[in-house]
Amino acid sequence: MKKSKLILTLFLCFFKIGAFTFGGGYAMLALLENEFVEKKKWLTKDEFLDMLAIAESTPGPIAINSATFIGYKTAGVLGSTFSTLGVVLPSFIIIFIISLFLDKFLTFTIVANAFRGIQACVVYLIGSTGIKLFKQMEKKALPLTIMSVILACMIIFSLFAIKFSSIVFILITGAIGIVSFYAKHNAKEETK
């Protein structure tokens, strides 16, 4: 009975987050951290950061990957299934309803104004998540250097309209992290 209650709680939490998050998975990160790290304490801050790295670097949307990870960590395969279903279902329902009335829906000025307001909120949500993640990040030379180089590249590429896939950034920084880990590990082994 306890596991079924946990699975229902996961489903409802992700359904609520999926229903009230506009702007995609990155806008959802602040809500995920608030719900599962601060309120429920199902993840530590380090586990949350690890989950973000895994969710971002694996194929698929970050929202679905995060839901699957948290659900699996909390309640196994059923937890991951119902968490994923919970985060996807609101979007599916909303898009289905909108598709029925799409032409009429887009002509309402109030809808257009609402979307403009939502865009501003999405920028805030993504920015506040980035600031929180930066505060939680280890302030060591390698992570700060990687972050600074990536940030500079993103700004330069945006200013000069250079198309560069974010996937390449992820692969390069992942490779740097692996090489750094093994270099430290080998250095420790040699000192023993």
TIKOL-899327 format. One record per residue (C-alpha): residue number from 1; residue in one letter; y, z, x negated. Coordinates in Angstrom, 1 decimal. Layout:
N
seq_type_c2_c3_c1
NUM_A_Y_Z_X
...
END
This chain:
192
seq_type_c2_c3_c1
1_M_0.0_0.0_0.0
2_K_2.4_0.8_-2.8
3_K_1.9_-2.6_-4.5
4_S_2.6_-4.4_-1.2
5_K_5.8_-2.4_-0.7
6_L_6.8_-3.4_-4.2
7_I_6.1_-7.0_-3.6
8_L_8.1_-6.9_-0.3
9_T_11.0_-5.2_-2.2
10_L_10.9_-8.0_-4.9
11_F_10.9_-10.7_-2.2
12_L_13.8_-9.1_-0.3
13_C_15.9_-8.5_-3.5
14_F_15.5_-12.0_-4.7
15_F_16.1_-13.4_-1.2
16_K_19.4_-11.4_-1.0
17_I_20.4_-12.6_-4.5
18_G_19.4_-16.2_-3.7
19_A_21.3_-16.1_-0.4
20_F_24.6_-14.8_-1.8
21_T_24.7_-16.5_-5.2
22_F_26.8_-19.6_-5.4
23_G_27.0_-21.7_-8.6
24_G_23.4_-21.7_-9.7
25_G_21.3_-19.5_-12.0
26_Y_24.0_-18.5_-14.4
27_A_26.2_-17.1_-11.7
28_M_23.1_-15.1_-10.6
29_L_22.6_-13.4_-13.9
30_A_25.2_-10.7_-13.2
31_L_23.5_-9.8_-9.9
32_L_20.1_-9.8_-11.6
33_E_21.3_-7.4_-14.3
34_N_22.9_-5.1_-11.7
35_E_19.9_-5.1_-9.5
36_F_17.0_-4.8_-11.9
37_V_18.6_-3.1_-15.0
38_E_21.2_-0.8_-13.6
39_K_20.0_0.0_-10.1
40_K_16.2_-0.2_-10.1
41_K_15.8_0.3_-13.8
42_W_12.8_-2.1_-13.8
43_L_14.0_-3.7_-17.0
44_T_15.8_-2.3_-20.0
45_K_18.9_-4.1_-21.3
46_D_16.8_-5.5_-24.2
47_E_14.1_-6.7_-21.9
48_F_16.8_-8.4_-19.8
49_L_18.2_-10.2_-22.8
50_D_14.7_-11.3_-23.8
51_M_14.0_-12.5_-20.3
52_L_17.2_-14.6_-20.4
53_A_16.2_-16.1_-23.7
54_I_12.7_-17.0_-22.2
55_A_14.1_-18.2_-18.9
56_E_16.7_-20.4_-20.5
57_S_14.4_-21.9_-23.1
58_T_11.5_-22.7_-20.8
59_P_11.5_-25.8_-18.4
60_G_13.0_-25.3_-15.0
61_P_16.0_-23.6_-13.5
62_I_17.0_-20.3_-15.0
63_A_17.1_-18.6_-11.6
64_I_13.5_-19.5_-10.8
65_N_12.3_-18.7_-14.3
66_S_14.0_-15.3_-14.2
67_A_12.5_-14.5_-10.8
68_T_9.1_-15.5_-11.9
69_F_9.4_-13.3_-15.1
70_I_10.8_-10.2_-13.3
71_G_8.2_-10.5_-10.5
72_Y_5.3_-10.9_-13.0
73_K_6.5_-8.0_-15.1
74_T_6.9_-5.8_-12.1
75_A_4.0_-6.7_-9.9
76_G_1.8_-9.3_-11.6
77_V_1.0_-12.7_-10.2
78_L_1.8_-11.8_-6.5
79_G_5.1_-10.3_-7.6
80_S_6.0_-13.5_-9.5
81_T_5.0_-15.6_-6.5
82_F_7.0_-13.7_-3.9
83_S_10.0_-13.3_-6.3
84_T_10.1_-17.0_-6.9
85_L_9.7_-17.7_-3.2
86_G_12.4_-15.2_-2.4
87_V_15.0_-16.8_-4.7
88_V_14.2_-20.4_-3.6
89_L_13.9_-19.9_0.2
90_P_17.6_-19.2_0.9
91_S_18.8_-22.4_-0.9
92_F_16.1_-24.4_0.9
93_I_17.1_-23.1_4.3
94_I_20.8_-23.6_3.7
95_I_20.4_-27.1_2.3
96_F_18.1_-28.1_5.2
97_I_20.6_-26.9_7.8
98_I_23.5_-28.6_6.0
99_S_21.5_-31.8_5.8
100_L_21.2_-31.9_9.5
101_F_25.0_-31.8_10.0
102_L_26.2_-33.1_6.6
103_D_28.6_-35.7_7.8
104_K_30.3_-33.4_10.2
105_F_30.1_-30.4_7.9
106_L_32.1_-32.1_5.1
107_T_34.9_-33.1_7.3
108_F_36.0_-29.5_8.1
109_T_39.0_-28.6_6.0
110_I_37.9_-24.9_6.2
111_V_34.6_-25.8_4.5
112_A_36.4_-27.7_1.7
113_N_38.7_-24.8_1.2
114_A_35.8_-22.3_1.2
115_F_34.1_-24.4_-1.5
116_R_37.3_-24.3_-3.7
117_G_37.3_-20.5_-3.4
118_I_33.7_-20.3_-4.2
119_Q_34.2_-22.4_-7.4
120_A_36.8_-19.9_-8.7
121_C_34.3_-17.1_-8.0
122_V_31.5_-19.0_-9.9
123_V_33.7_-19.3_-12.9
124_Y_34.3_-15.5_-12.8
125_L_30.6_-14.7_-12.4
126_I_29.5_-16.9_-15.3
127_G_32.4_-15.6_-17.5
128_S_31.7_-11.9_-16.7
129_T_28.0_-12.4_-17.4
130_G_28.8_-14.0_-20.8
131_I_31.1_-11.0_-21.7
132_K_28.4_-8.5_-20.7
133_L_25.8_-10.3_-22.7
134_F_28.1_-10.4_-25.7
135_K_28.7_-6.7_-25.5
136_Q_24.9_-6.1_-25.4
137_M_24.1_-8.5_-28.2
138_E_23.2_-7.1_-31.6
139_K_26.4_-7.3_-33.8
140_K_24.6_-8.5_-36.8
141_A_25.5_-11.5_-39.1
142_L_23.0_-14.0_-37.8
143_P_23.5_-13.7_-34.0
144_L_27.3_-13.6_-34.5
145_T_27.2_-16.7_-36.8
146_I_25.0_-18.6_-34.4
147_M_27.2_-17.7_-31.4
148_S_30.4_-18.6_-33.2
149_V_29.0_-22.0_-34.4
150_I_27.7_-22.8_-30.9
151_L_30.9_-21.8_-29.3
152_A_32.9_-23.9_-31.7
153_C_30.6_-26.9_-31.2
154_M_30.9_-26.6_-27.4
155_I_34.7_-26.5_-27.6
156_I_34.9_-29.4_-30.0
157_F_32.4_-31.5_-28.1
158_S_34.3_-30.8_-24.8
159_L_37.7_-31.6_-26.3
160_F_36.5_-34.9_-27.8
161_A_34.2_-35.8_-24.9
162_I_31.1_-35.9_-27.1
163_K_27.9_-35.9_-25.2
164_F_25.4_-33.4_-26.7
165_S_22.5_-31.9_-24.9
166_S_22.4_-28.1_-24.5
167_I_18.7_-28.4_-25.0
168_V_19.3_-29.4_-28.6
169_F_21.4_-26.3_-29.1
170_I_18.6_-24.2_-27.7
171_L_16.0_-25.8_-29.9
172_I_18.1_-25.5_-33.0
173_T_19.0_-21.9_-32.5
174_G_15.4_-21.0_-31.5
175_A_14.2_-22.6_-34.8
176_I_16.8_-20.6_-36.7
177_G_15.7_-17.4_-35.0
178_I_12.0_-18.1_-35.9
179_V_12.8_-18.9_-39.5
180_S_15.0_-15.8_-39.8
181_F_12.2_-13.6_-38.4
182_Y_9.6_-15.0_-40.8
183_A_12.0_-14.7_-43.7
184_K_12.7_-11.0_-42.9
185_H_9.0_-10.4_-42.3
186_N_8.0_-12.0_-45.6
187_A_10.7_-10.0_-47.5
188_K_9.3_-6.8_-46.0
189_E_5.7_-7.8_-47.0
190_E_6.8_-8.5_-50.5
191_T_8.5_-5.1_-50.9
192_K_5.3_-3.3_-49.9
END
